[in-house]
Structures are given as structure tokens and as C-alpha cells.
Amino acid sequence: MQILSLIRDRFEKALTGLVVDPASHTQRITVARDSRHGDYQANIAMSLKAEMGLPPQQIAAEIVARLQIDDICLPPEIAGPGFINLKLRDDFLATQVTLSATDSRFGVEAIVPRRYVIDYSAPNVAKPMHVGHIRSTVIGDALVRILRFLGHRVVSDNHLGDWGTQFGMIIYGYKNFVNENGFAENPVAELSRLYRLVQQVIGYQDAYPKLAKAEAAVLDAQQLYQAANAKAASDPKAKAGAKQAAKSLRAAEELLESLQQKVSAIESEPALEAIAQNHQNLEQKVQFETAKLHAGDTTNLELWNKFLPISISEIDSVYRRLNINFDYTYGESFYHEMLEPLVSKLVVAGMAVESEGATCIFLPGFEAPMIVRKRDGAFLYATTDLATIEYRMQHFQPDVILYVVDHRQGEHFSKLFAAAKAIGYENVDLQHISFGTVLGSDGKPFKTRSGSVIGLEYLLDEAVDRAYQAVCDPQRLQKAGLNMPEEEKRHIANTVGLGAIKFADLSHNRTSDYEFNTEKMVQLEGNTSAYIQYMYARAQSIMKKSDSQISRESVAGYSVIFAESAERDLVLQLLQFEDALHQSVEAYYPSVLASYLYSVAKQFAVFFDQCPVLIASTEQLKRSRLAICFSTSEVLRLGLSLLGIGTVDRM
Ligand code: ARG
């Protein structure tokens, strides 16, 4: 049941014959901000003033006269300058809610399907994973679930970074520094040690020659800062300059500090220092190994084949725990063989041209072209992405491709999309579903504890532990009268903890940054999945305690009546489920669904507080309230499942 579109349809009919473009006005019908003005509000008449040449109140009266909506609403009211206020009929709400509850989709209708490819998660394997990878994974997974539920045809594809320089790094590391026993014992750990070792040495060799200049820059900045401060002391207008100088000084100091850290990490360990001395220009050496791999060198390919499953096993265990599944995992390596033919084809067609030795696609509106082959013959990230579009168009014929990737790649995607258009892919809607950064409590990008091999797994464990403490605290369970075996407690902690990681991410507007805090995210109060799961469990527990066996099959026999406003408010919200789903994929913001579920849970808490169920004053009222509990739990369970989050029957 999409109430909003139902109302909009009725208005469209009423406007037909009255105005030029009826459909263009119905977006101005929304949920009423203030429930005293009804449930929905049409803010249409004012904007028709020019077109119809009448005072808005008169226009509103005209629309209302033509509107056929009395099967859904009470007679519409015209307020203020020409708002049309709508209140849904109680009998309409009551019938619809039980009807929806009899359906396993809570009445959500399948729509005209579109074909989607969703490109998400896509970590660069063989590098330690970090919390940023959660965002793409969790947002992408929620979009897959919601779009599929609505009836779209969705192909999910994990565009794994499995062909990049990181493999050159571990190949070089393995050839030169492997600890055979360590590798035999724990290959994942040994490979990440090798990765970090090579990265550290490269970092050192890059930083060392920059030190002197950075030190001088700090001294300069200090002088400027002192001078600016002295000036500001006598001249208030110079304050801004002093502030700016302080900022520059801080930036110079931070740069110096980060260089010093890279240098001292190596110089404080003689063994590392020896490696840095004996392996000069390590970055080039690594690039050479990568190039050899790409050119099909047997040894390097063998090593790559040996390392890839090891690297993937790490991320796979995270996917398993988070219940994330992909239709395809065509990593970058999958497209390798397609790059040369693609570039040649583009050159022959005149779409790509040689420029300063490189092969480029020039794009209208962009200063720099998109390079598809470097001067040394190497292909790029962008080349692979173009080949990927070609492959997807041939094999999946998508109407839309969504790329759930961090905002820093915005430039890459705008170029890629322009290039795809330029080479003839005009009928596919390519969208970068960008997202912000995960922050630590210091407001800086979140860092997993350095030294931990598997940053992500560690965070999942931590969230589950914290969920256990928050929810399975013996005192709390005793007070709630819940006596359960350890196994059930573990299951609850797992469902709450892993759900919390997802919800903390999904409840924030994806384009904003958010603070990662496992302690806050598992709390039973506030905008958390634990709170929503708890409300679900409460609804379940009331139903269990009642003597009547309410179920999807029997709920049709429980008619709903409204004795308190809390009942009506809740039912109205439940019936907005389908609207919330559509709104959450309109611009691909799962946060819309997350905040909808939170409002339902809050509204259920009000209902729970004000409307006794098991001891309701009449049997009829009790049955009605049971039906409301049942409907709420259906919406919460379904809604959470579309965010990839589970529920438990008691907690
Ligand atoms: N592996 C890339 C990274 O970690 C993300 C890939 C996103 N997908 C794509 N088709 N480019 O930065």
C-alpha cells in the first residue's frame, strides 16, 4: 500500500482538465508536518495561482470539488492561504493494516522492474582491510536487498581490487623476505606482514629525502606565525592573518611529524634499516614485479594464484559473518585480457587518440583527458572500469549501474561516465553512490589498532562483545525475567552486535561522515538497531503471552479499532512502509528506511506505554491491539531484513 502515491493519483485525476501538466504538481503532496493539520497536506493551489489566474483559496476549493477521495479520506479541509489538508479515514486505515498483515510482503507491490548492476564492496585484497570497507559493503547490500524486494532485477558484483600494485608488493616481499615457517603456519598473517614491511620501507625511502625541506618549512612557518601574532597584538584587523599563519604552522608540523614517523619506524629497528639500505628504490622494484605479473610472467602469475585465495579468505570470513552474498566477484583481473582489444578498438574507431605517447579519450567539459594506456603501455584503473562497463552491457543489459564507492573517487567516476557516453553507452544510467568517511572519536579518519592483522574482524568481535555486555547483562536479564541458555545469549549478541555495525552506518545519510563507536551503537536506547530489535522482541513477547495465536493466517480475523491516538498514529506509520522503501531508493539513500524503522519503533514504544494489550478493557480491543503488535513486528522484521539486519524473538 503506497498511500502517498494513491493520494497523488487522485489529485492527478482531479487536476486533469484543469491545468496543463497535472502530474508535475502532485510532488507537492507530502506527509503533514504537524499532525494537527491532518495526515497529508497538498501545497498545490499557491503554485497554480499564475496558471489559473485565481486566488489560491478558490483554486483549492475547485480542486477539492473535483477530488474523488472519500473512500480514503474525510472531507478535505482548506486552510490558510490555500493548503488542502487530508485526514485518512479510520476505517480505511483499519482495513488496510490487517490486509497488509496477511501478506508476507506487508502489502508491498512489485513494480515495473528495471535491470540493475550494483558494484559494491570491492576492497583491494592483499592489503589489510579497514572500517571504510564496511561502508560500501553495507550500503551496497542494503540497496541490493531493497531494490530486489521492490521487484527489480539486480545483479550484484564485487569488483575486487585483485590485480594492483599490492600484489607487486607481496610478490617482492615474498621473494625477498618471506618467513617460510610463518607462511606455512598462518599465510594470511605472513602476507600482511610482508605487505606492511614493503609499504613501510617504501614510505621511508619516500620520506627520508623530504625531511630537510619539511624541517625548514616548519621554521619558516614559525617565523611567519610569530610575526603575524605580533602584528595582531597591535592591529585587530590582522587577526585573520594570525589565524591563517597558525593554521599553516600546524599543517607544516603535521607534515614533518608524519615524515619523521615514517623515518623513525625504520631507523629504530636495525633489521629494517638494513633492508631499506639493501633494497634501494623499492617502489620501482615493486612496480617492476607488478608489470611482470601483468605481462604474464610465469613465476609471478604462480605466486599471484597462490596469494589470491589467501587474501580473499580474509574478506570472505567477514562477508560470511555479515551475511553478504554476491552474484559475481569479477575482480579487476577478470578484465585483464579485455583491455588491449578494447583500447585498440577505441583507437581504430577514432574515439581514443595518442597524445604525448599515451592513449587518451578526450572528453567535452573536462580539462584533462581520460588516459586509457600509459606511455609505458600499462593500462589503468579507468581502463579496467571501461572494459567492465562493456562487459556488463553485453552480459547483463542493465538500465542502471550503481557504483557504491567512497567520495574521493568522484572525479574518476564523472570522467568514466563521460567516457562511457562518448564511446556509445548512452542508454544506461551510471551513478556514483558516494559516501563519506568513517571517523574515530578524535574526528579524524578511523584507524583500527595498528598492529592488528585483521582490522575488520577485530571490530566485528568488539561490537558483538559490547552487545553481549549491553543486552545479556545478567542483572538486566533477571529483571526482564529472561532465563536463557548461554547459546541463546551468544546468538542475541551476534544479531545485535553485527546489526549495530550495519545500522550505525546505514542510519547516517551516506554522504556525511560518521563516528564509529561500538559502545554507542549497541545501546538499547536511541537511534540504534538494538532499540528497534528490542521493540520487535517486545511485540513478540506480548503476542506469545496472549492466549490467542495470532499469525499471518489468522490476523484477518482481528479487526482493528482506534481507542487511543497512539494506536492510530502507529498504524498510519506502518502503512507508510512501502512509501519509505520507494523513497529510500529514489536517490539511493538506505538511511531513509533506517530512520523510518526508528520512527516506527519509537511510535510502538508510545503505543506500548499507553495501550495495555493483554489487559485491554474489552476482548475486541485486546484483539485489535494484538493485530497492531503483529503488524508492527512484521514491518520491523521485514524492514530490518532489507538493511541486512536480523531479529530475535526475545532479548
Ligand atoms: N577497489 C577500489 C578501491 O578500493 C574500488 C572499486 C570500485 N568499483 C569500480 N568499478 N571502480 O578503491
Residues whose N, C-alpha, C, O or C-beta is under 5 A from the ligand:
A	BS01	LIG	D119 A122 P123 N124 H159 G161 V405
